[in-house]
Amino acid sequence: MDKKSIKYDFTIIGGGLIGTLVSILLSRNGFKCCLIERNSCEEINNLKKFSPLSLNYRSILILKKFSLWNEEYISAAPITGLIMKCFNSLNRLQFSSSDIDLEYLGYVVNKFSLQKYFINAANKQEGLDIVDNSSVVEIKQKINQTSYVIRTSSEKPKSIQSEFVILSDGEPSSLKDKLEFKTHYHHHNQTSYLVDCGGSFEVGVAAQLFNEDGIFALVPYSTTKTSLILTLNDDRKDKYINKNNKVNIDQIQKVYSNYLKNIKTVKITGSYQLKSSKSDAIIRNNVLLLGNTSQLLHPVGAQGFNLGIRNIETIINQLDRKQILKRRDISESMKEIVDIINHDRQDVLQMTDVAIKFFANSKSASRIISSFMINFLKISQKSKHKFLKKILGLDNCSYLTIKG
Ligand SMILES: Cc1cc2nc3c(=O)[nH]c(=O)nc-3n(C[C@H](O)[C@H](O)[C@H](O)COP(=O)(O)OP(=O)(O)OC[C@H]3O[C@@H](n4cnc5c(N)ncnc54)[C@H](O)[C@@H]3O)c2cc1C
């Protein structure tokens, strides 16, 4: 196919989980799409290590609805229980999927297996052209027109024409800066360590423990293996990670004492300095920001990808090509899409802020408020269920009715 002569409806820049998923679904809806990824899709396909990603119940529902959930290919384990402990055992909350009559709360998946599954689906998708090994260097609006010319730098540089652009190139995004989207950054003075280990724990029960040193998550992904996500305050991290970048197992054992025993084969699989970001706007002319390009969330609520999936569902729900051909153009629908995305985004950002300000803060005022909140949730089953549904993305979820 001579891509030079094609004018795409959508060009999606960045083939991470978000870019790949939205490309598949827009193409399925009949739009001509081009997905551009700077790395080789084959290389992404060969990544073997386990990288945990928590998908909430809503995300699984959405993937199932779009027939993009298959446990034969996606390495995934259900989570049926969740424990939250703030500083001491009195401030401990326990949730179970049976509390709200669900089979599970969500799944922990290997991010790379999900990425591989999406790339394979994208490769088979009609109406979707994939250009990998190509980095986009410029997005230019045509003079007196709404459409764009997208230039890539690669062995064979390309120039691609498109009506709309979805920018899902992650964070940082120099393209977003060039298009004059303003981004606000927040540095948390914390470092997150992803740790893989074996041990004994309650299968399918995740935990998130807050103390004065940071936030400690336990996310079991098999009957004997779990991921630990240590989000350590920078002035406390030497207590847990030594100079040779090895985990202090005794210290870890202390923190996780009630939830993880017989720790073995401990391995740090990744670490990063924590920074969150938020773009002022998510659309300019016909360029829409999606996923990490639009906001990078603190991992405390594990909501980043979940929010992205929800935003994609909004786009697909609003953009039905047949409807659009009948009554209005894509730009008209984009206004509604942006309103809904902004609303959901605000909601999740607020929830994450509350978790950081109250649950993860050791100042006495925050500890009093978090203790009050936890005790209130313990007493009121109705509020507890409401809180749980919010975490799972099930508040205002019109296509699902659950008891609670
Ligand atoms: C350690 C960690 C744990 C997380 N845990 C969770 C969790 O439990 N639950 C959850 O919901 N979320 C979680 N998240 C967030 C989640 O991983 C992301 O929201 C999700 O992966 C979506 O990312 P993305 O596709 O928006 O961006 P990215 O994954 O960053 O993808 C961007 C893509 O764009 C490509 N690209 C960049 N520049 C260009 C260019 N100029 N031209 C072409 N291509 C380009 C890159 O190569 C990359 O493939 C976690 C994130 C991290 C880092």
The ligand as a Gaussian input file, in Angstrom:
#p B3LYP/6-31G(d) Opt

LIG

0 1
 C        6.282000       0.910000      37.358000
 C        4.904000       1.265000      36.895000
 C        3.813000       0.607000      37.445000
 C        2.512000       0.930000      36.995000
 N        1.483000       0.272000      37.545000
 C        0.233000       0.559000      37.112000
 C       -0.883000      -0.171000      37.632000
 O       -0.736000      -1.043000      38.493000
 N       -2.122000       0.123000      37.153000
 C       -2.316000       1.089000      36.198000
 O       -3.480000       1.310000      35.808000
 N       -1.281000       1.785000      35.678000
 C       -0.020000       1.544000      36.103000
 N        1.036000       2.214000      35.573000
 C        0.812000       3.156000      34.475000
 C        0.755000       2.375000      33.163000
 O        1.880000       1.551000      33.004000
 C        0.614000       3.304000      31.965000
 O       -0.476000       4.158000      32.218000
 C        0.344000       2.479000      30.729000
 O        1.436000       1.647000      30.470000
 C        0.049000       3.327000      29.522000
 O        1.168000       3.961000      29.052000
 P        1.096000       4.766000      27.667000
 O        0.742000       3.840000      26.563000
 O        0.261000       5.976000      27.858000
 O        2.588000       5.310000      27.525000
 P        3.935000       4.519000      27.295000
 O        3.884000       3.144000      27.818000
 O        5.015000       5.408000      27.811000
 O        4.052000       4.423000      25.700000
 C        4.530000       5.466000      24.907000
 C        5.031000       4.870000      23.586000
 O        5.332000       5.934000      22.694000
 C        6.547000       5.644000      22.009000
 N        7.111000       6.933000      21.591000
 C        7.637000       7.907000      22.367000
 N        8.012000       8.965000      21.612000
 C        7.713000       8.648000      20.332000
 C        7.863000       9.336000      19.079000
 N        8.395000      10.568000      19.010000
 N        7.465000       8.723000      17.941000
 C        6.912000       7.477000      17.968000
 N        6.746000       6.777000      19.136000
 C        7.130000       7.357000      20.286000
 C        7.387000       4.914000      23.056000
 O        8.395000       4.139000      22.445000
 C        6.325000       4.065000      23.762000
 O        6.166000       2.810000      23.142000
 C        2.328000       1.926000      36.012000
 C        3.436000       2.577000      35.456000
 C        4.707000       2.273000      35.895000
 C        5.906000       3.001000      35.298000

